[in-house]
Amino acid sequence: MPERKLLHSWKEISNYTGRGVRTIQRYEVKFGFPVHRPAGKDRSAVLAFSDEIDAWLSHAPTRPSLNSEGHTSGKQHLIETERYHALTIKAKTTRQRAEKVFESSVRQAKRVAELVHRAEELQARHNQRSA
């Protein structure tokens, strides 16, 4: 039976799993990663037990994928799924930003066109008065 280690912080949990702190925090929210909060508050200190983490990693919700030996690799698939979700979220926000920048550029171009038109009208009036 593996030794049960007590992990006292996000950093220790991150080091134990070999994943980043933010990734582990996302796993907690999205997939129910096993952390304990002694104060019982959402933003309090965290604790975790290595045996619970190991059990969670071996039973994490994944689609089966085959490794080179023909066996499923749940941990690797979980990492790939998380990367895919991160990329789709990034792509969506990038697209939304691009749309906003485009809309802003169109509004700015219309304003510039209006100012140019006004300036041309004023120049034409000025030329008529001067003639």
Secondary structure, 3 states (H helix, E strand, C coil): CCCCCEECCHHHHHHHHCCCHHHHHHHHHHHCCCCECCCCCCCCCCEEEHHHHHHHHHHCCCCCCECCCCCECHHHHHHHHHHHHHHHHHHHHHHHHHHHHHHHHHHHHHHHHHHHHHHHHHHHHHHHHHC
